[in-house]
Amino acid sequence: MFFGVAEPLSIESIESKTSNAPTVPQKRVIWLQNSADHYFVQMLDALNAQGDVEYFGVFLCPPPSGNVLHQLPKMSPHVFLGTSSGTGSAPAHKRLGAAARQYIQNLDFSAAIVGGYDSRFKRWVLRHCKSRGIPTAMFADSNIRAERGRSLNKKLKRFAKRIFLQRIIRQVDRVIPCNRCGVAYWRYYGCPSAKITRSTYFCAVDIPAALAVKRDELFARYQLDPNCKLIFTAARLVPAKALHMMVEAFAQSGLAEKGWVWAVAGTGPLRQELEKLAAERSQHAGSIRFLGAVAPVDIPPLMARSELFVLPSVYEPHGIVVAEAMAVGTPVIASTDCGAARDLVRSGRTGWLFRSGDAAALLGALRRATGAAVTAGRMRLRCSAAFARWYGRYEPLGVISKFVNTVAGRRSAANSDTR
């Protein structure tokens, strides 16, 4: 068994590696994913820890290097099909060709789970599995909120997508959306209810450990005033997260004068622009902090030691950080376009929702939240209880195992009968 392919792939190298693979287990499930982000890697390892099925990670990217949010699986077989070579600016998962297809054709597996339909290679895998009678599921973070709009362009786009997705729907045995907005998306585009099984992203937050971290030590690590009242955000610094709107809202709120600080964990192309905007708008130096890359292990403690978590995105198919914040008992302010928030946030009880893209609504939510004793024990207890109920119902390990042991199990049984 091999753990990663770092060199550029060729037909020859794939064939030699495939021939050295061990005896195929009774059930091997391949899972195609664009990148080795820590959420997925932790889920893959947790699935393999169950022991009855081998889950084989097929990453459509080069091996990770230097990104704290990406990591290698600790106990899961996996391969990296992407390479850093190639022309153009297209991401690795959209540049896969004949060598990657040959690898999949040579690999023996009982079922496939495909993370989305955003590349030709993934769509080829769906066709390949359909032609071989291999059960497939699509783990999708689609969100119906992104489909709204009455312009002619929007209507034409929805019409074309309906035709395109009907082909995808026919090729899969199961669609696994990660929140209610995802369920609505697939129903809107004609997926039969019998094919939809709702789940969510794997959440490996160690809640007791996060709550045990001492505030003074944690804040000192990131040069935060331990006496401040903290509003926290963890997000990529990209336009879809609408962080510029939060800069404006925080500056207008006057919260800095009352000892509040807004800290953002994350990197991205807008960092310099956002820091400049914060310096121009904020009258209190240090009241808006961009922390840069923060190790995943420190994110839950920072959430737990914050009074509020804010995610103002104008496009957010899911938003796993919302679930993580509520897992440690922190109320959330989020936009109505955030899929996880639509599942979890109840205004005034576990946080506050505001209309996506509406700066005035965000400012209003901030003022209501900071004036509502958000540190009160009752609200924090409601947050953690709401997360526990929701995650207990939709956690992915059980959903994936059920798919594999029912739909995918039929192929294994058929193979056993023919041996």
C-alpha positions in Angstrom: 0.0 0.0 0.0 1.4 3.4 -0.8 0.8 6.7 0.8 1.0 9.5 -1.7 2.4 10.1 -5.1 4.6 13.2 -5.2 6.2 12.9 -8.7 4.4 13.9 -11.9 2.1 11.0 -13.0 2.5 9.0 -16.1 0.9 5.8 -17.4 4.0 3.8 -16.6 4.4 5.0 -13.1 0.7 4.4 -12.3 0.8 0.9 -13.7 3.9 -0.1 -11.6 2.4 1.4 -8.4 -1.0 -0.3 -9.0 0.7 -3.7 -9.5 2.4 -3.3 -6.1 -0.8 -2.7 -4.3 -1.9 -5.3 -1.7 -4.8 -7.6 -1.9 -8.0 -5.7 -2.3 -10.2 -5.8 0.8 -13.8 -7.1 0.5 -15.0 -3.4 0.5 -12.8 -0.6 -0.7 -14.4 2.8 -1.2 -12.6 5.5 -3.0 -13.3 9.1 -2.1 -12.3 11.9 -4.6 -11.5 15.2 -3.0 -10.0 18.4 -4.5 -7.6 18.9 -1.6 -6.3 17.4 1.6 -7.9 19.9 3.9 -7.8 18.9 7.6 -11.6 18.5 7.9 -11.7 15.8 5.2 -8.5 14.1 6.3 -9.8 13.8 9.8 -13.0 12.3 8.6 -11.2 9.8 6.3 -9.1 8.6 9.2 -12.2 8.3 11.4 -13.9 6.2 8.8 -11.0 3.9 8.5 -10.8 3.6 12.3 -14.1 1.8 12.1 -12.2 -1.1 10.5 -14.8 -2.8 8.4 -14.2 -1.0 5.2 -11.2 0.6 3.5 -11.7 4.2 2.6 -9.1 5.2 0.0 -8.5 8.9 -0.4 -7.9 10.1 -4.0 -6.7 13.7 -3.8 -6.9 15.6 -7.0 -4.0 17.9 -6.1 -0.3 17.7 -5.4 0.8 16.7 -1.9 0.4 19.5 0.7 3.4 21.7 1.5 3.5 24.6 4.0 -0.3 25.0 4.4 -1.4 24.6 8.0 -5.0 23.8 6.8 -3.8 20.8 4.7 -2.3 17.6 6.1 -1.6 14.0 5.3 -3.9 11.2 6.6 -2.4 9.4 9.5 -4.0 6.0 9.0 -5.7 6.1 5.6 -4.5 4.8 2.3 -4.3 7.7 -0.2 -2.9 9.0 -3.4 -2.3 12.5 -4.8 -3.1 12.5 -8.5 -2.5 16.2 -9.1 0.9 17.7 -9.9 2.4 21.2 -9.6 3.4 21.1 -13.2 1.1 22.2 -16.0 0.2 25.3 -17.9 -2.3 28.0 -17.2 -3.9 29.1 -14.0 -6.5 26.3 -13.7 -6.4 24.4 -10.3 -4.9 21.0 -10.2 -8.2 19.1 -10.1 -9.2 20.7 -13.4 -5.9 19.7 -15.2 -6.1 15.9 -14.7 -5.8 13.8 -17.9 -5.2 10.3 -19.2 -2.7 9.2 -16.5 -5.2 10.0 -13.8 -8.0 8.2 -15.7 -5.8 5.2 -16.2 -5.1 5.0 -12.5 -8.8 4.9 -11.6 -9.4 2.2 -14.3 -6.7 0.1 -12.7 -8.0 0.4 -9.2 -10.4 -2.2 -7.8 -13.1 -0.7 -5.6 -16.6 -1.5 -4.4 -18.0 2.1 -4.3 -17.0 5.7 -5.0 -17.8 8.9 -3.2 -17.1 12.1 -5.3 -16.8 15.5 -3.7 -18.8 17.6 -6.0 -19.0 17.8 -9.8 -16.8 20.8 -10.5 -14.3 19.2 -12.9 -14.3 17.0 -16.0 -12.3 14.4 -14.2 -15.0 14.0 -11.5 -17.7 13.8 -14.1 -15.7 11.2 -16.0 -15.4 9.1 -12.8 -19.2 9.2 -12.4 -19.6 7.9 -16.0 -16.9 5.3 -15.5 -18.6 4.0 -12.3 -22.0 4.0 -13.9 -20.7 1.9 -16.9 -19.1 -0.6 -14.5 -22.1 -0.9 -12.2 -20.1 0.6 -9.3 -22.4 2.4 -6.7 -21.5 6.1 -6.3 -22.5 8.9 -4.0 -21.9 12.6 -4.4 -21.0 14.6 -1.2 -22.1 18.1 -2.2 -22.1 21.4 -0.4 -24.5 23.1 -2.9 -26.7 25.9 -1.6 -30.1 27.0 -3.0 -29.4 30.5 -1.8 -26.9 31.0 -4.6 -29.5 30.3 -7.2 -31.9 33.1 -6.6 -32.3 36.1 -8.9 -34.8 37.2 -11.5 -32.5 38.5 -14.2 -32.5 36.9 -17.6 -29.0 35.7 -17.1 -29.9 34.0 -13.9 -32.9 32.4 -15.5 -30.9 31.1 -18.4 -28.2 29.8 -16.0 -30.8 27.9 -14.0 -32.3 26.4 -17.2 -28.9 25.2 -18.4 -28.0 23.9 -15.0 -31.2 21.9 -14.7 -30.3 20.1 -18.0 -26.7 19.6 -16.9 -27.6 18.3 -13.4 -30.1 15.8 -14.7 -27.3 13.9 -16.2 -25.4 13.9 -13.0 -28.4 12.8 -11.0 -28.9 9.8 -13.3 -25.3 8.7 -12.8 -25.3 8.6 -9.0 -27.0 6.4 -6.5 -27.0 8.9 -3.7 -26.6 12.7 -3.3 -25.4 13.7 0.2 -26.0 17.5 0.8 -24.6 18.9 4.0 -27.5 21.2 5.1 -31.1 22.1 4.4 -30.1 24.6 1.7 -28.3 21.8 -0.1 -31.4 19.5 0.1 -33.5 22.4 -1.4 -30.9 22.8 -4.1 -31.0 19.2 -5.3 -34.8 19.0 -5.1 -35.1 22.2 -7.1 -33.0 20.7 -9.8 -35.1 17.5 -10.0 -33.3 15.0 -7.8 -35.7 12.4 -6.4 -36.1 12.6 -2.6 -35.2 8.8 -2.5 -31.7 9.7 -3.8 -31.1 12.4 -1.2 -29.5 11.6 2.2 -28.7 14.6 4.3 -25.5 14.7 6.2 -22.9 17.4 7.2 -19.2 17.9 7.4 -17.1 16.0 9.9 -16.5 18.0 13.0 -13.6 16.8 15.2 -13.6 19.6 17.7 -12.3 18.3 21.1 -14.8 20.4 23.1 -13.3 19.7 26.6 -9.8 20.5 25.3 -11.0 23.7 23.7 -12.7 24.9 26.9 -9.7 24.0 29.0 -7.3 26.3 27.2 -6.4 29.3 29.4 -7.6 32.6 28.0 -4.5 34.5 29.1 -2.1 32.1 27.5 -4.1 31.8 24.3 -4.5 35.6 23.9 -0.9 36.2 24.6 0.1 33.8 21.8 -1.8 36.0 19.3 -1.0 39.4 21.0 -4.6 40.0 22.1 -5.6 41.9 25.2 -6.8 39.3 27.7 -9.2 41.9 29.1 -11.0 42.6 25.8 -14.4 41.4 24.7 -13.6 39.4 21.6 -15.5 39.0 18.4 -13.9 36.2 16.3 -14.0 35.2 12.6 -12.2 32.4 10.9 -12.3 32.7 7.1 -10.3 33.1 3.9 -9.7 36.7 3.0 -11.6 36.6 -0.2 -14.5 38.7 -1.6 -17.2 36.0 -0.9 -16.6 36.3 2.9 -17.7 40.0 2.8 -15.1 41.0 5.5 -15.0 44.5 4.1 -18.6 44.9 5.2 -17.7 43.7 8.7 -14.9 46.2 8.9 -17.3 49.0 8.2 -20.0 47.7 10.5 -17.5 47.2 13.4 -16.1 50.7 12.9 -19.6 52.3 12.9 -20.8 50.3 15.9 -18.6 52.1 18.4 -17.8 48.8 20.0 -14.0 49.5 20.1 -14.7 52.4 22.6 -16.4 49.8 24.8 -13.5 47.4 24.9 -14.5 45.1 22.0 -11.9 43.7 19.6 -12.6 41.9 16.3 -10.0 39.3 15.4 -9.8 37.4 12.0 -7.9 34.2 11.5 -7.2 33.4 7.9 -5.1 34.3 4.8 -6.0 35.4 1.3 -5.5 37.9 -1.4 -7.5 40.7 0.3 -5.3 40.9 3.5 -3.5 44.1 2.6 -6.7 45.7 1.3 -8.6 44.8 4.5 -5.8 46.0 6.8 -5.7 49.3 5.0 -9.5 49.7 5.2 -9.4 48.8 8.9 -6.7 51.4 9.6 -8.8 54.1 7.8 -12.1 53.3 9.4 -11.1 52.3 13.0 -10.4 55.1 15.4 -8.8 52.7 18.0 -5.6 51.1 16.9 -5.6 47.3 17.4 -9.4 47.0 17.7 -9.4 45.1 14.4 -6.8 42.4 14.1 -5.9 40.2 11.2 -4.0 37.2 12.7 -3.0 35.5 9.5 -2.7 31.7 9.4 -3.8 30.1 12.7 -3.1 26.4 13.4 -6.4 24.4 13.3 -5.8 23.3 16.8 -6.1 26.9 18.1 -9.3 27.8 16.2 -11.8 26.0 18.6 -10.1 27.6 21.8 -10.3 31.0 20.2 -13.9 30.4 19.4 -14.6 29.2 22.9 -12.9 32.3 24.5 -14.8 34.7 22.2 -18.1 36.4 23.1 -19.3 36.2 19.5 -18.4 34.5 16.2 -19.2 36.3 13.0 -19.4 35.0 9.4 -20.8 37.7 7.1 -20.4 35.8 3.8 -22.4 36.6 0.7 -21.7 33.1 -0.6 -21.2 30.3 1.8 -22.5 26.8 0.8 -22.0 25.5 4.3 -19.6 27.2 6.7 -18.3 24.5 9.1 -16.8 27.2 11.3 -20.4 28.1 12.4 -20.9 24.6 13.6 -17.5 24.6 15.4 -18.3 27.8 17.2 -21.6 26.6 18.4 -20.0 23.3 19.5 -18.0 25.2 22.0 -21.0 27.3 23.1 -20.3 30.6 21.2 -23.2 32.5 19.7 -23.0 33.2 16.0 -23.8 36.2 13.8 -24.1 35.0 10.2 -25.7 35.9 6.9 -28.8 34.3 5.5 -26.6 32.8 2.7 -24.6 30.6 5.1 -25.9 27.0 4.9 -24.8 25.8 8.4 -26.3 29.0 10.0 -29.6 28.3 8.4 -29.6 24.9 10.2 -28.3 26.1 13.5 -28.8 29.8 14.2 -32.0 31.0 15.8 -32.0 34.7 16.2 -32.0 35.8 19.9 -31.5 32.2 21.1 -28.3 30.8 19.5 -27.2 33.9 17.6 -28.4 36.3 15.0 -29.0 36.0 11.3 -28.9 39.1 9.0 -29.8 39.6 5.4 -26.9 38.7 3.2 -25.1 41.7 1.7 -27.0 44.2 3.9 -24.5 46.3 5.8 -27.1 48.0 7.9 -28.6 44.6 8.9 -25.1 43.4 9.9 -24.6 46.6 12.0 -28.0 46.0 13.7 -27.1 42.4 14.5 -23.8 43.5 16.0 -25.5 46.0 18.2 -28.3 43.6 19.3 -25.8 40.9 20.0 -23.3 42.9 22.0 -26.1 44.5 24.0 -27.7 41.2 24.9 -25.4 39.7 27.4 -24.0 37.2 24.9 -21.8 35.7 27.6 -24.8 34.7 29.6 -24.7 31.0 30.4 -28.1 30.2 29.0 -27.3 31.3 25.4 -24.0 29.5 25.4 -25.7 26.3 26.7 -28.4 26.6 24.0 -25.7 26.9 21.4 -23.9 23.7 22.5 -27.2 21.9 22.9 -28.3 22.9 19.4 -25.1 21.7 17.9 -25.2 18.4 19.7 -28.7 17.6 18.5 -28.0 18.6 14.9 -24.6 16.8 14.7 -26.0 13.7 16.4 -28.6 13.5 13.6 -26.5 14.3 10.6 -22.9 13.3 11.5 -21.2 11.9 8.4 -19.7 8.7 9.7 -23.0 7.0 10.2 -24.5 8.3 6.9 -21.5 7.2 4.9 -21.3 3.8 6.6 -25.0 3.2 5.9 -24.6 4.0 2.2 -21.6 1.7 1.9 -23.2 -1.2 3.8 -26.5 -1.0 1.9 -26.1 0.3 -1.7 -22.4 -0.4 -2.1 -22.7 -3.7 -0.2 -24.7 -5.2 -3.0 -21.8 -5.2 -5.4 -19.5 -6.9 -2.8 -22.0 -9.6 -2.3 -22.4 -10.0 -6.1 -18.6 -10.3 -6.5 -18.4 -12.9 -3.7 -21.1 -15.0 -5.6 -19.0 -15.0 -8.8 -15.7 -16.0 -7.2 
